[in-house]
Amino acid sequence: MQGYSGKLEKLLPTAPLLRTLRLQKAGVESLDLGNASLDNLELEMSGIRRLILPKSTRSLKLYGELRSDLQIDDSLCGGKMTLEISFKNAGLLRYGLQNTKVQRLRLTDIKELDMSQAAAQFSEAEYLRKR
């Protein structure tokens, strides 16, 4: 799906069977998905400064231009998730993730990785995959 509109914002909280969202070119600086019942998010992050995750998030894939000041609010979340970050235009940061344990960390578009930095940022990760 391209663009985050008012219609989509109103639909998500009322669609409990919708479990996956693939969003490109959101066109917003703050993306609040906190009221949705989404398990799997695949988000092109260009321009987004703040992302609020739904309670049910189990998989989060971030790609595009990730801002260094991006803040991911996982205050509604708990438990574990798989995090995939494309390093084409991003760094290895937690981006504010505090409540959720990143059980599986997948890194794509990566040429070089400082394992000590990865271990420091995501010490709880049980699985690391790079491509």
Buried (B, 14 or more C-beta within 10 A) or exposed (E): EEEBEEEBBEEBEEEEEEEEBEBBEBBBEEBBBBBBBBBBBBBBBBBBEBBBBBBBBBBBBBBBEBBEEBBBBBEBBEEBBBBBBBBEEBEBBEBBBEEBBBBBBBBBEBEEEEEEEBEEBBEEBEEBEBE
